């Protein structure tokens, strides 16, 4: 190849490299022009806070939110207002993609741009689906909609090296290579390798066996000493830590100056007032026979076994074991016992309308022969005088009507009062929850439900007149009651309690967990004029010994354990570690599994610390 041909070849390669570099720069410029967008998908039961948590984690400014039909986010316009306000504060521009007509309307009221699934002329269609399809059927997004990920091609800052420069570096001063010389050198080298320089005699068999035995012995010794390992699992001793703190709830208006200065252990409180209204339906319990209803009647023989005669007045009750009551219509005198036997007298009786349990008797009074006792007598006297019947009672017919009695009206009034007292607390809690939803900041409002704080007015009961005695099966009674209390931000209260709990824990221990649900309080002073409520709040947590080999105290303890258990029997090692005050539980796993002792090398002993779990 001539020098001119080589020069032409090099120039052609350089031109190709420049053209490829120019193409790479054009592609990088186009990638930089792609607008960055992000599409997220929301579940039907995602709350406002859940949606915002997904948004704030994204670094993209323009975010398209795909919401399914009947999403819980569309249940109130307040949800959309809160989401838009938080997104604006975070510097995010949000768009909705949905086919929920109610959601489209609410989003337009708030000022959020909405795209539906139809390819119409109102705006760009990101998705395609049927017009009346309730299910969201997503199609692949266009390239201009997809998010630009961090691994997109970027322009290289380093200077590119052309092919000609590479050729010049590798070419050196030599232009041609003599292939025959290379082949000759290879052949000479091969010949040298084939000629043996030294001659070995066959090894002695006994020496070889001895060498193998020694090698195996050394290897087994190394395996026995170096390879065994053990892992000690330690659960530190833990205990329940409890802290009580005096906290003042100060009215946000009356004490705004003190609250603005950040008084210690003082948080703001706010008043809440509601009026609860309820109505209930009460069923009449009064019953009387209609024109066709009738009581059973018949004859009973009264038997007297005492030594004295017994006088019974009219309407004296006789009752059987089933609760059916019959009354004597005329007064009688029952003779005493004599030589011929107990004194007896026959009486005519009529059944009561209701039995001893308040149930209509009617035809249930048509009974056969039975034994009766006098319920008006003492238990000891009931065996001395009693009644028996040998004939069946007849004439009982069950046909009655319901009417409203005085007892029904009083019972209805008592029920509505109880209902109002229960409902007023529910309404106070609901009002506090509404304030929490409408708040622009993250809060956790709690209602003070102490009786000395909650003020409830006298309930007003409304009931129509002329009910007593009317033939009705049911009637309605209504009422209303007013109530007021105060509420506070529980997050501020928990922050104070957690800080105090951290200060109380032992320096040798760490706070493993704080049980927020264990919080309780007791009010000990109320200053109505100053709008202050002083209470003692309690919180519980779990603290355990801090055994951390990266810290000085933990490293010393683990070093002490390692030095004492090295080479010992596993069970003895467990007993030693278990008896340490810092340890609640210990387990040891060794390798190989059948090894009865701890390894002799301290470096082969590892530790793993497990957090304690307490069940209260």
C-alpha positions, 0 to 999 in steps of 0.5 A: 500500500502506497503512502497516498493510499494510507493518507486517503484512508486516514482522512476517510476515517477522520471524516466518519468520526466527525460525522458520528460525533455531530449526530450524537450532539444532535441527539443529545440536544433533542433529548434535552428538549423533551418535556419532563412529565410524570404519571401516577395512579391512585387507588379508589380508597386513597385519602388526600394524605396518601395522594400528597405523599406520592406527589411530594416524593417526585422531583418532576414539576408537571404531574398527571394523576389518574383517578378511577371512577368513584374515587374517595378523593371526589367525595368532597371539594375540601379534599381537592382544595387541600391537595391543590394547596399543598401541591402549589406550596411544593411547587408542583403542577397537577393535572387530573385524568379521570372519567368521573363526572362528579370529579371533573366538576369538583376539579373545575371548581377548584381550578385543576385541569382535567383530561378525560379518556375521550379523544375530543377537541377540548384538549389533548387526549393522554389516554383512549377508551370507550365513552361509556366505559366505567373501567379505566383502560390505559393505552401506552403513553406517547413519547412526549408524555413519558417521564425523562429518566435520569439515564437519558443520553447526555453530551460527553464533556471529554474531548473525543480521540480520532482514529488517525490519532490512535493509529499514529500512537500505535504505529511507532517507528516500525512500518513493517513486521517480518512474519518469518522472523516471528515464526522462527523465534516461536519454533526456537522457543518451543524447542528449548521448552521440549529439552529437559534441563533436569532429570528426576528420579521416581520418589520414595513411596514411604516418604510420599506416604509420610508427606501425605499423612503430615499434610492431612494432619496439618490440614485437619488441625487448621480446620479444627482451629480456624474454621469453627465459628459461633454466633451469639444472639443477645436480647438486651434487658428491657423495661417499661419506662413511664413519664408524667408531665404537667401540661397547661391547655391555654385558650388560644384567644385569651392566652395568645401572648403567652403562647406566642412566646413559647411557654414551656409545657403549654399548648393551645386549646380551642372551644367547640360547641354543638346542638344535637337533635334526635328522635326515637320511636317508642312501642306501647306496652299497655294491652287490654282485651277487645270485645271478643277477648275473655279471661278463663275461669273455674273452681279451685279448692283451697286447702288449709293444713295449719291449726288455725282458720285462714281468712282470704279477702276478695281478689286474693291471688292464686298462681301456678308454676307457669305464672298464670294468676287467678283471683278469688271473686268473694272473700272466704274463711278456710277452716283449720285442720281437724281429726278428719283432715285439713280444712277445705273450701271451694272458690270461684276464680277468674284469670288475670288479663296478664300473667306474672311476667306481663304477658297476655293470658287469654286462651292460655288460661284454659288449663287442666287440673293444677296446684296453686300457691298464694304469692302474697304469703311468705315462703314459709306460709305457702306450704300451710295453705294452697289451692288445687283444681280437679276441673279444667279452666274454660272461657279464655279467648286471646284478642286484645288491643295495644294502648299507650300507658303512663309508663310508656310515656315516662319510658320514652322520655327517659330513652330520648334523654339517654339518646341525646346524652350519647349523641352529643359526645358523638357530635362533638367528636365529629365537629372536631374531626371536621376542624381537623380536615379543614386545617391547612397544617398537619394536626391531630385534634383531640376532644377533652371528654372529662365531665368537668370540662364538657358542659351539657344543657338540660335536654328539651323533650318534645312529645305530643299530648293526649297519648295516655290511654290512646289505642296506638302501637307506637309513638314518636318522641324527639328532643335536643340538647346543647353541649360545649367543650375544648379540643387541642392538637395531640401532636403538640402534647405527644412532642412534649411527652416524648421529649420528657421520656427521652430525658428520663431514660438511663444513659446506659439504655436506649429508647426502643419504642414509644407507645403513643396509644398509652397516653392518658391524662388527669385534670387537676385544676381549671381556671375558667377566667384565664381560660386555662386547664391544667392536667397531668399527662402520662406516656409509656415507652420501652427502654433497653440496654444499648449493646452496640459494638460501635459504641465504647460501652457496648464494645467493652461488654462484648469484648468481656463476653468474648474473652470469658466464653472463648473455648468454653462449653456452649451451655456454660457460655449461655449460663455466663451470658444469661447472668449478665444484668444487661442480657435478657435472653441469649442463644448460641449457634455454632458451626459445625452444628455438632461442635460442643464448645465455643471456638478457641479463636476470639475472632471466630465469635460473632454477636447479633443484637436483637431488640426486646419485645415486651407484651404488656 
